[in-house]
Amino acid sequence: MAYPTSPHLASSAPDPVMQPVLAFQQAFFTGLLQLQQMQLQMMTAWQRPFSTASQEVWDVWVAHFGGGVPIDA
């Protein structure tokens, strides 16, 4: 998933001394946001099989002890 593009902060800095600092800051925090997004994607991918197994156990329990066929949501 791509992040929305925004105008570069470094090009709009009034002081030329601040341009490298702002460029570094933007690159650093963009990298951190991408890292966090990858971590969340890995976490959700890791949890999907457990969710499926939990749903299967629930369906078996309902069919056995509930006296009927489970209702899929």
RAWO-V634527 format. One record per residue. N is the residue number from 1. SS is DSSP state (H for helix, E for strand, - for the rest). Layout:
N SS
N SS
This chain:
1 -
2 -
3 -
4 -
5 -
6 -
7 -
8 -
9 -
10 H
11 H
12 H
13 -
14 -
15 -
16 -
17 -
18 H
19 H
20 H
21 H
22 H
23 H
24 H
25 H
26 H
27 H
28 H
29 H
30 H
31 H
32 H
33 H
34 H
35 H
36 H
37 H
38 H
39 H
40 H
41 H
42 H
43 H
44 H
45 H
46 H
47 H
48 H
49 H
50 H
51 H
52 H
53 H
54 H
55 H
56 H
57 H
58 H
59 H
60 H
61 H
62 H
63 H
64 H
65 H
66 -
67 -
68 -
69 -
70 -
71 -
72 -
73 -
